[in-house]
Amino acid sequence: MPEPVSASVRAELDQTPAWWDRQFESLVRKQIPRFAAWHEDHIIGEQRTHASTTVRRHCVDCGIEIDPYEEGP
């Protein structure tokens, strides 16, 4: 008769699909171009810091930061 799976192992196994989903989403985000022209029709958010004039832009639809120095093809 097989031994029962302990509660800690079962909890880890139950989280496995969520872990794989996070890994997949991370890989997909790494493949998305980061230049502004590619995100032209998307919702763009801006974040400003009070200590400097730096503006960070990110695509809300894709969930990635847009690189201000990267140019498209």
N, CA, C and O atoms as a GROMACS GRO file, in nm:
protein
  292
    1MET      N    1   0.085  -0.118   0.000
    1MET     CA    2   0.000   0.000   0.000
    1MET      C    3   0.090   0.125   0.000
    1MET      O    4   0.184   0.132   0.079
    2PRO      N    5   0.063   0.224  -0.087
    2PRO     CA    6   0.148   0.344  -0.093
    2PRO      C    7   0.134   0.428   0.033
    2PRO      O    8   0.028   0.432   0.096
    3GLU      N    9   0.244   0.495   0.068
    3GLU     CA   10   0.241   0.582   0.185
    3GLU      C   11   0.166   0.710   0.152
    3GLU      O   12   0.176   0.760   0.040
    4PRO      N   13   0.090   0.763   0.247
    4PRO     CA   14   0.019   0.889   0.221
    4PRO      C   15   0.118   1.004   0.207
    4PRO      O   16   0.226   1.003   0.267
    5VAL      N   17   0.081   1.101   0.130
    5VAL     CA   18   0.165   1.219   0.109
    5VAL      C   19   0.147   1.312   0.228
    5VAL      O   20   0.035   1.340   0.270
    6SER      N   21   0.259   1.359   0.282
    6SER     CA   22   0.251   1.448   0.398
    6SER      C   23   0.184   1.580   0.360
    6SER      O   24   0.180   1.617   0.243
    7ALA      N   25   0.133   1.648   0.460
    7ALA     CA   26   0.062   1.775   0.437
    7ALA      C   27   0.153   1.879   0.374
    7ALA      O   28   0.109   1.955   0.287
    8SER      N   29   0.280   1.886   0.416
    8SER     CA   30   0.370   1.987   0.360
    8SER      C   31   0.401   1.958   0.213
    8SER      O   32   0.409   2.050   0.132
    9VAL      N   33   0.418   1.829   0.179
    9VAL     CA   34   0.442   1.793   0.039
    9VAL      C   35   0.317   1.818  -0.043
    9VAL      O   36   0.326   1.867  -0.156
   10ARG      N   37   0.202   1.786   0.010
   10ARG     CA   38   0.076   1.809  -0.061
   10ARG      C   39   0.056   1.958  -0.087
   10ARG      O   40   0.012   1.995  -0.196
   11ALA      N   41   0.086   2.043   0.009
   11ALA     CA   42   0.071   2.188  -0.008
   11ALA      C   43   0.163   2.238  -0.120
   11ALA      O   44   0.124   2.324  -0.199
   12GLU      N   45   0.285   2.183  -0.125
   12GLU     CA   46   0.378   2.223  -0.230
   12GLU      C   47   0.329   2.176  -0.367
   12GLU      O   48   0.340   2.250  -0.465
   13LEU      N   49   0.278   2.056  -0.374
   13LEU     CA   50   0.226   2.003  -0.500
   13LEU      C   51   0.105   2.084  -0.548
   13LEU      O   52   0.088   2.106  -0.668
   14ASP      N   53   0.022   2.127  -0.455
   14ASP     CA   54  -0.096   2.205  -0.492
   14ASP      C   55  -0.058   2.342  -0.547
   14ASP      O   56  -0.135   2.400  -0.624
   15GLN      N   57   0.058   2.393  -0.509
   15GLN     CA   58   0.102   2.525  -0.557
   15GLN      C   59   0.174   2.517  -0.691
   15GLN      O   60   0.198   2.620  -0.754
   16THR      N   61   0.207   2.400  -0.734
   16THR     CA   62   0.286   2.384  -0.855
   16THR      C   63   0.224   2.451  -0.977
   16THR      O   64   0.296   2.520  -1.049
   17PRO      N   65   0.094   2.436  -1.004
   17PRO     CA   66   0.038   2.505  -1.122
   17PRO      C   67   0.054   2.657  -1.115
   17PRO      O   68   0.082   2.722  -1.216
   18ALA      N   69   0.035   2.714  -0.998
   18ALA     CA   70   0.051   2.859  -0.984
   18ALA      C   71   0.197   2.899  -1.006
   18ALA      O   72   0.223   3.003  -1.067
   19TRP      N   73   0.290   2.818  -0.958
   19TRP     CA   74   0.431   2.847  -0.979
   19TRP      C   75   0.465   2.845  -1.127
   19TRP      O   76   0.535   2.934  -1.176
   20TRP      N   77   0.415   2.744  -1.197
   20TRP     CA   78   0.440   2.736  -1.341
   20TRP      C   79   0.377   2.853  -1.415
   20TRP      O   80   0.436   2.905  -1.510
   21ASP      N   81   0.260   2.896  -1.374
   21ASP     CA   82   0.197   3.013  -1.436
   21ASP      C   83   0.283   3.136  -1.418
   21ASP      O   84   0.300   3.213  -1.513
   22ARG      N   85   0.338   3.157  -1.299
   22ARG     CA   86   0.425   3.273  -1.274
   22ARG      C   87   0.551   3.266  -1.360
   22ARG      O   88   0.595   3.367  -1.414
   23GLN      N   89   0.609   3.148  -1.370
   23GLN     CA   90   0.729   3.132  -1.452
   23GLN      C   91   0.701   3.161  -1.598
   23GLN      O   92   0.780   3.227  -1.666
   24PHE      N   93   0.588   3.111  -1.647
   24PHE     CA   94   0.550   3.134  -1.786
   24PHE      C   95   0.527   3.282  -1.812
   24PHE      O   96   0.575   3.335  -1.912
   25GLU      N   97   0.455   3.348  -1.724
   25GLU     CA   98   0.429   3.491  -1.741
   25GLU      C   99   0.560   3.570  -1.741
   25GLU      O  100   0.575   3.666  -1.816
   26SER      N  101   0.653   3.532  -1.657
   26SER     CA  102   0.782   3.598  -1.652
   26SER      C  103   0.857   3.582  -1.784
   26SER      O  104   0.915   3.678  -1.835
   27LEU      N  105   0.855   3.463  -1.840
   27LEU     CA  106   0.921   3.439  -1.968
   27LEU      C  107   0.854   3.517  -2.081
   27LEU      O  108   0.923   3.572  -2.167
   28VAL      N  109   0.723   3.522  -2.080
   28VAL     CA  110   0.650   3.597  -2.184
   28VAL      C  111   0.685   3.744  -2.175
   28VAL      O  112   0.711   3.808  -2.277
   29ARG      N  113   0.687   3.800  -2.052
   29ARG     CA  114   0.719   3.942  -2.036
   29ARG      C  115   0.859   3.974  -2.085
   29ARG      O  116   0.882   4.083  -2.138
   30LYS      N  117   0.952   3.881  -2.070
   30LYS     CA  118   1.089   3.905  -2.117
   30LYS      C  119   1.096   3.913  -2.269
   30LYS      O  120   1.189   3.973  -2.323
   31GLN      N  121   1.000   3.855  -2.338
   31GLN     CA  122   1.001   3.854  -2.484
   31GLN      C  123   0.932   3.976  -2.545
   31GLN      O  124   0.947   4.001  -2.665
   32ILE      N  125   0.860   4.052  -2.466
   32ILE     CA  126   0.786   4.168  -2.517
   32ILE      C  127   0.884   4.282  -2.545
   32ILE      O  128   0.964   4.316  -2.458
   33PRO      N  129   0.879   4.341  -2.664
   33PRO     CA  130   0.967   4.455  -2.693
   33PRO      C  131   0.944   4.569  -2.594
   33PRO      O  132   0.831   4.592  -2.550
   34ARG      N  133   1.049   4.639  -2.560
   34ARG     CA  134   1.041   4.745  -2.460
   34ARG      C  135   1.048   4.886  -2.520
   34ARG      O  136   1.055   4.984  -2.445
   35PHE      N  137   1.046   4.897  -2.653
   35PHE     CA  138   1.050   5.031  -2.711
   35PHE      C  139   0.908   5.087  -2.721
   35PHE      O  140   0.812   5.012  -2.740
   36ALA      N  141   0.896   5.218  -2.708
   36ALA     CA  142   0.768   5.285  -2.695
   36ALA      C  143   0.676   5.265  -2.815
   36ALA      O  144   0.555   5.250  -2.798
   37ALA      N  145   0.730   5.263  -2.935
   37ALA     CA  146   0.646   5.251  -3.054
   37ALA      C  147   0.567   5.120  -3.056
   37ALA      O  148   0.456   5.116  -3.109
   38TRP      N  149   0.622   5.015  -3.000
   38TRP     CA  150   0.553   4.886  -3.000
   38TRP      C  151   0.429   4.890  -2.912
   38TRP      O  152   0.336   4.812  -2.933
   39HIS      N  153   0.426   4.979  -2.814
   39HIS     CA  154   0.316   4.990  -2.718
   39HIS      C  155   0.225   5.109  -2.750
   39HIS      O  156   0.156   5.160  -2.662
   40GLU      N  157   0.225   5.151  -2.874
   40GLU     CA  158   0.155   5.273  -2.915
   40GLU      C  159   0.006   5.273  -2.878
   40GLU      O  160  -0.045   5.376  -2.834
   41ASP      N  161  -0.064   5.163  -2.896
   41ASP     CA  162  -0.208   5.159  -2.869
   41ASP      C  163  -0.241   5.111  -2.728
   41ASP      O  164  -0.358   5.088  -2.697
   42HIS      N  165  -0.141   5.094  -2.645
   42HIS     CA  166  -0.162   5.043  -2.509
   42HIS      C  167  -0.176   5.158  -2.409
   42HIS      O  168  -0.148   5.273  -2.440
   43ILE      N  169  -0.220   5.124  -2.290
   43ILE     CA  170  -0.229   5.221  -2.182
   43ILE      C  171  -0.090   5.236  -2.122
   43ILE      O  172  -0.030   5.138  -2.077
   44ILE      N  173  -0.038   5.359  -2.120
   44ILE     CA  174   0.096   5.386  -2.069
   44ILE      C  175   0.084   5.463  -1.938
   44ILE      O  176   0.016   5.565  -1.930
   45GLY      N  177   0.151   5.413  -1.836
   45GLY     CA  178   0.154   5.480  -1.707
   45GLY      C  179   0.289   5.545  -1.686
   45GLY      O  180   0.390   5.499  -1.740
   46GLU      N  181   0.290   5.651  -1.607
   46GLU     CA  182   0.416   5.719  -1.577
   46GLU      C  183   0.432   5.728  -1.427
   46GLU      O  184   0.336   5.748  -1.353
   47GLN      N  185   0.555   5.712  -1.383
   47GLN     CA  186   0.586   5.724  -1.241
   47GLN      C  187   0.697   5.826  -1.226
   47GLN      O  188   0.804   5.811  -1.285
   48ARG      N  189   0.672   5.929  -1.148
   48ARG     CA  190   0.772   6.033  -1.124
   48ARG      C  191   0.817   6.024  -0.979
   48ARG      O  192   0.738   5.994  -0.889
   49THR      N  193   0.944   6.052  -0.958
   49THR     CA  194   0.995   6.057  -0.822
   49THR      C  195   1.006   6.202  -0.780
   49THR      O  196   1.034   6.290  -0.862
   50HIS      N  197   0.985   6.228  -0.654
   50HIS     CA  198   0.989   6.365  -0.603
   50HIS      C  199   1.132   6.417  -0.593
   50HIS      O  200   1.155   6.537  -0.602
   51ALA      N  201   1.227   6.329  -0.574
   51ALA     CA  202   1.366   6.370  -0.556
   51ALA      C  203   1.436   6.404  -0.686
   51ALA      O  204   1.539   6.471  -0.686
   52SER      N  205   1.382   6.358  -0.798
   52SER     CA  206   1.448   6.386  -0.925
   52SER      C  207   1.343   6.409  -1.034
   52SER      O  208   1.223   6.398  -1.010
   53THR      N  209   1.392   6.441  -1.150
   53THR     CA  210   1.301   6.464  -1.261
   53THR      C  211   1.283   6.338  -1.346
   53THR      O  212   1.227   6.344  -1.456
   54THR      N  213   1.330   6.226  -1.296
   54THR     CA  214   1.322   6.101  -1.371
   54THR      C  215   1.177   6.056  -1.386
   54THR      O  216   1.100   6.054  -1.289
   55VAL      N  217   1.140   6.022  -1.507
   55VAL     CA  218   1.007   5.970  -1.536
   55VAL      C  219   1.025   5.826  -1.584
   55VAL      O  220   1.096   5.800  -1.680
   56ARG      N  221   0.959   5.736  -1.516
   56ARG     CA  222   0.961   5.596  -1.560
   56ARG      C  223   0.827   5.566  -1.623
   56ARG      O  224   0.722   5.590  -1.564
   57ARG      N  225   0.831   5.512  -1.744
   57ARG     CA  226   0.708   5.479  -1.816
   57ARG      C  227   0.693   5.327  -1.819
   57ARG      O  228   0.791   5.254  -1.833
   58HIS      N  229   0.570   5.282  -1.805
   58HIS     CA  230   0.543   5.139  -1.814
   58HIS      C  231   0.412   5.116  -1.889
   58HIS      O  232   0.320   5.198  -1.885
   59CYS      N  233   0.407   5.002  -1.956
   59CYS     CA  234   0.287   4.964  -2.029
   59CYS      C  235   0.196   4.890  -1.931
   59CYS      O  236   0.232   4.783  -1.880
   60VAL      N  237   0.081   4.945  -1.906
   60VAL     CA  238  -0.014   4.885  -1.814
   60VAL      C  239  -0.069   4.755  -1.872
   60VAL      O  240  -0.090   4.657  -1.800
   61ASP      N  241  -0.093   4.754  -2.002
   61ASP     CA  242  -0.149   4.635  -2.067
   61ASP      C  243  -0.055   4.515  -2.060
   61ASP      O  244  -0.099   4.402  -2.038
   62CYS      N  245   0.074   4.539  -2.080
   62CYS     CA  246   0.173   4.429  -2.085
   62CYS      C  247   0.240   4.404  -1.951
   62CYS      O  248   0.294   4.296  -1.928
   63GLY      N  249   0.236   4.502  -1.862
   63GLY     CA  250   0.298   4.488  -1.732
   63GLY      C  251   0.450   4.495  -1.734
   63GLY      O  252   0.516   4.431  -1.653
   64ILE      N  253   0.506   4.574  -1.827
   64ILE     CA  254   0.652   4.588  -1.835
   64ILE      C  255   0.691   4.735  -1.839
   64ILE      O  256   0.610   4.821  -1.875
   65GLU      N  257   0.815   4.761  -1.802
   65GLU     CA  258   0.867   4.897  -1.808
   65GLU      C  259   0.918   4.924  -1.950
   65GLU      O  260   0.979   4.838  -2.013
   66ILE      N  261   0.892   5.043  -1.998
   66ILE     CA  262   0.937   5.083  -2.132
   66ILE      C  263   1.074   5.148  -2.118
   66ILE      O  264   1.094   5.238  -2.037
   67ASP      N  265   1.168   5.101  -2.198
   67ASP     CA  266   1.304   5.153  -2.195
   67ASP      C  267   1.309   5.280  -2.280
   67ASP      O  268   1.285   5.274  -2.401
   68PRO      N  269   1.340   5.394  -2.221
   68PRO     CA  270   1.340   5.520  -2.298
   68PRO      C  271   1.454   5.526  -2.400
   68PRO      O  272   1.449   5.609  -2.490
   69TYR      N  273   1.553   5.442  -2.387
   69TYR     CA  274   1.668   5.447  -2.476
   69TYR      C  275   1.666   5.341  -2.584
   69TYR      O  276   1.749   5.342  -2.674
   70GLU      N  277   1.571   5.248  -2.574
   70GLU     CA  278   1.565   5.141  -2.673
   70GLU      C  279   1.481   5.186  -2.793
   70GLU      O  280   1.371   5.239  -2.777
   71GLU      N  281   1.535   5.164  -2.911
   71GLU     CA  282   1.463   5.200  -3.033
   71GLU      C  283   1.417   5.074  -3.101
   71GLU      O  284   1.480   4.969  -3.092
   72GLY      N  285   1.306   5.085  -3.169
   72GLY     CA  286   1.250   4.971  -3.239
   72GLY      C  287   1.320   4.941  -3.369
   72GLY      O  288   1.415   5.010  -3.407
   73PRO      N  289   1.275   4.839  -3.436
   73PRO     CA  290   1.336   4.801  -3.565
   73PRO      C  291   1.313   4.904  -3.673
   73PRO      O  292   1.359   4.886  -3.786
   0.00000   0.00000   0.00000
